[in-house]
Amino acid sequence: MTKKALIPVFFVLYQLSTVATAPADVYVHKDKDGVLTFTNVPNHSGFRRVIREPSSPLRGETYTSKSFDDFIISASSRHSIDADLIRAVIKTESDFNSNARSSKGAMGLMQLMPDTARQHNVLDAYNPLENIEGGARHLRLLLSRYRGNVELSLAAYNAGINAVERHGGIPPYAETRQYVRRVLHFYDGYRATGVQNIRQVQQ
């Protein structure tokens, strides 16, 4: 690529990285004709990240499940998990903020801890495709372990397998019990309203 060809690309990257009203990672995809497409919501695995924004509020813009629906449906099919359950976990964990990071170090849409990300071969926990795949794989592991018991699986997702087994059920932690209730609330809401009416599901 010549210098003249590089100038527009860097200009686009600069423009995207300085838009204050919608901070987000920026991804690029080059098609077979060499045409570059930039976006902050990649919709297939051919995109690669070129700019990472620091974790921050979305300043008035809230992603919904539709922003990542292709990834959710794909993971749902691959791991035999209800897509609405994946949506409910993401809603509870990060409110669909792919840049989210907790004070404990949990990362991305499904708030994967570093050990969990490594366990499921997630190289970039802030990549929505990788994060949802890793989170769904972990949720499938838990559902299999607890024979389809959603409440126990969610408790283990939040507090860890050891905590669930040590207490013989949902641990007596206020945070975990509230977490299970919130996920089930959103799960019921998504199943009742459908993805098209996702904004109707209230906090």
C-alpha positions as CSV (number, residue, x, y, z in Angstrom):
1,M,0.0,0.0,0.0
2,T,1.4,3.4,-1.0
3,K,1.6,6.4,1.4
4,K,-1.3,8.1,-0.6
5,A,-3.5,5.0,0.1
6,L,-2.6,5.1,3.8
7,I,-3.6,8.7,4.4
8,P,-7.4,8.1,4.1
9,V,-7.2,5.1,6.3
10,F,-5.5,6.9,9.1
11,F,-7.8,9.8,8.7
12,V,-10.8,7.5,9.1
13,L,-9.3,5.9,12.2
14,Y,-8.6,9.3,13.7
15,Q,-12.1,10.5,13.1
16,L,-13.6,7.3,14.6
17,S,-11.3,7.4,17.6
18,T,-12.2,11.0,18.4
19,V,-16.0,10.8,18.3
20,A,-16.9,11.8,21.8
21,T,-20.5,10.8,21.7
22,A,-20.0,7.1,21.1
23,P,-16.8,5.7,22.6
24,A,-16.2,2.1,21.6
25,D,-13.6,-0.2,20.1
26,V,-13.2,0.2,16.3
27,Y,-12.9,-2.8,14.0
28,V,-11.9,-3.1,10.4
29,H,-12.7,-5.6,7.7
30,K,-11.1,-5.8,4.2
31,D,-13.2,-7.5,1.6
32,K,-11.9,-9.4,-1.5
33,D,-11.8,-6.1,-3.5
34,G,-9.6,-4.4,-0.8
35,V,-12.4,-2.2,0.4
36,L,-12.1,-1.4,4.1
37,T,-15.2,-1.3,6.3
38,F,-14.9,0.3,9.8
39,T,-17.4,-0.3,12.6
40,N,-17.7,-0.3,16.4
41,V,-20.1,-3.3,16.3
42,P,-18.5,-6.2,14.3
43,N,-21.0,-8.6,12.9
44,H,-18.8,-11.4,11.8
45,S,-15.4,-12.9,12.6
46,G,-13.6,-11.3,9.7
47,F,-13.3,-8.0,11.5
48,R,-10.2,-7.2,13.5
49,R,-9.8,-4.5,16.2
50,V,-7.7,-1.5,15.3
51,I,-8.6,0.9,18.2
52,R,-9.4,-0.1,21.8
53,E,-11.2,2.5,23.8
54,P,-10.8,2.4,27.6
55,S,-13.7,1.1,29.6
56,S,-16.2,3.8,30.1
57,P,-19.9,4.6,30.2
58,L,-21.6,4.7,26.8
59,R,-22.7,8.3,27.4
60,G,-26.3,7.9,26.6
61,E,-26.0,5.1,24.0
62,T,-27.1,1.7,25.3
63,Y,-26.5,-1.4,23.2
64,T,-29.2,-4.1,23.2
65,S,-29.1,-7.8,22.4
66,K,-29.7,-6.9,18.8
67,S,-26.2,-5.3,18.6
68,F,-24.6,-8.7,19.1
69,D,-27.5,-11.0,18.1
70,D,-25.6,-12.9,15.4
71,F,-22.9,-13.9,18.0
72,I,-25.6,-14.8,20.6
73,I,-27.6,-17.0,18.2
74,S,-24.5,-18.7,16.9
75,A,-23.2,-19.5,20.5
76,S,-26.7,-20.6,21.5
77,S,-26.9,-23.1,18.6
78,R,-23.3,-24.3,19.1
79,H,-23.7,-24.9,22.8
80,S,-27.4,-25.8,23.0
81,I,-28.3,-22.9,25.3
82,D,-31.4,-20.8,25.0
83,A,-30.3,-17.5,23.3
84,D,-32.6,-15.6,25.8
85,L,-30.6,-17.0,28.7
86,I,-27.3,-15.8,27.1
87,R,-29.0,-12.4,26.6
88,A,-30.1,-12.3,30.2
89,V,-26.6,-13.0,31.5
90,I,-25.1,-10.3,29.3
91,K,-27.8,-7.8,30.4
92,T,-27.1,-8.5,34.0
93,E,-23.3,-8.7,33.7
94,S,-22.5,-5.7,31.5
95,D,-25.7,-4.2,30.1
96,F,-24.3,-5.0,26.7
97,N,-21.2,-2.9,27.2
98,S,-18.4,-4.9,25.5
99,N,-15.8,-2.6,27.2
100,A,-17.0,-3.3,30.7
101,R,-14.5,-4.2,33.4
102,S,-15.3,-4.9,37.0
103,S,-13.3,-3.9,40.0
104,K,-12.4,-7.6,40.4
105,G,-11.1,-7.8,36.8
106,A,-14.1,-9.4,35.0
107,M,-14.0,-8.4,31.4
108,G,-16.4,-7.7,28.5
109,L,-20.0,-8.6,27.7
110,M,-20.2,-11.7,29.8
111,Q,-17.7,-10.5,32.4
112,L,-15.2,-13.2,32.1
113,M,-12.6,-13.5,34.8
114,P,-9.0,-14.0,33.5
115,D,-8.9,-17.6,34.6
116,T,-12.2,-18.4,33.0
117,A,-11.1,-16.7,29.7
118,R,-8.0,-18.8,29.7
119,Q,-9.9,-21.9,30.4
120,H,-12.1,-21.4,27.4
121,N,-9.3,-20.1,25.1
122,V,-10.5,-16.5,24.9
123,L,-7.5,-14.5,23.8
124,D,-9.3,-11.1,23.8
125,A,-12.1,-10.9,26.3
126,Y,-13.1,-7.5,24.9
127,N,-13.8,-8.9,21.5
128,P,-17.6,-9.5,21.5
129,L,-17.4,-12.7,19.4
130,E,-14.7,-14.3,21.6
131,N,-16.3,-13.1,24.8
132,I,-19.8,-14.5,24.0
133,E,-18.3,-17.7,22.8
134,G,-16.3,-18.1,25.9
135,G,-19.1,-17.1,28.2
136,A,-21.6,-19.5,26.5
137,R,-19.1,-22.3,26.7
138,H,-18.6,-21.7,30.4
139,L,-22.4,-21.5,30.9
140,R,-22.8,-24.8,29.0
141,L,-20.2,-26.4,31.3
142,L,-22.2,-25.3,34.4
143,L,-25.5,-26.4,33.0
144,S,-24.1,-29.8,32.2
145,R,-22.5,-30.1,35.7
146,Y,-25.8,-29.2,37.4
147,R,-28.0,-31.2,35.0
148,G,-29.8,-28.3,33.5
149,N,-30.5,-26.5,36.8
150,V,-30.5,-22.9,35.7
151,E,-30.5,-21.4,39.2
152,L,-27.5,-23.4,40.4
153,S,-25.6,-22.8,37.1
154,L,-26.2,-19.0,37.4
155,A,-25.0,-19.1,41.0
156,A,-21.9,-20.9,40.0
157,Y,-21.3,-18.4,37.1
158,N,-21.4,-15.6,39.7
159,A,-19.8,-17.1,42.8
160,G,-17.9,-20.0,41.4
161,I,-18.4,-23.8,41.5
162,N,-16.6,-24.2,44.8
163,A,-19.0,-21.8,46.5
164,V,-22.0,-23.6,45.2
165,E,-20.7,-27.0,46.2
166,R,-19.5,-25.9,49.6
167,H,-22.9,-24.6,50.5
168,G,-24.8,-27.4,48.7
169,G,-26.8,-25.0,46.6
170,I,-27.0,-21.2,46.0
171,P,-24.5,-19.6,48.4
172,P,-26.0,-17.4,51.1
173,Y,-24.4,-14.3,49.5
174,A,-26.7,-11.3,48.9
175,E,-24.8,-10.5,45.7
176,T,-25.2,-14.0,44.3
177,R,-28.9,-14.3,45.2
178,Q,-29.7,-11.0,43.7
179,Y,-27.7,-11.9,40.6
180,V,-29.7,-15.1,40.1
181,R,-33.0,-13.2,40.6
182,R,-31.9,-10.5,38.1
183,V,-30.8,-12.9,35.4
184,L,-34.1,-14.9,35.7
185,H,-36.1,-11.6,35.6
186,F,-34.4,-10.6,32.4
187,Y,-34.7,-14.2,31.0
188,D,-38.4,-14.2,31.6
189,G,-38.7,-10.8,30.1
190,Y,-36.9,-11.6,26.9
191,R,-38.9,-14.8,26.5
192,A,-42.1,-12.9,27.0
193,T,-41.4,-9.8,24.8
194,G,-39.0,-11.2,22.2
195,V,-35.8,-9.6,20.9
196,Q,-37.6,-7.0,18.8
197,N,-39.1,-5.5,22.0
198,I,-35.9,-5.8,24.1
199,R,-36.1,-2.2,25.5
200,Q,-39.4,-3.1,27.2
201,V,-37.5,-5.3,29.6
202,Q,-37.0,-3.1,32.7
203,Q,-34.3,-3.0,35.3
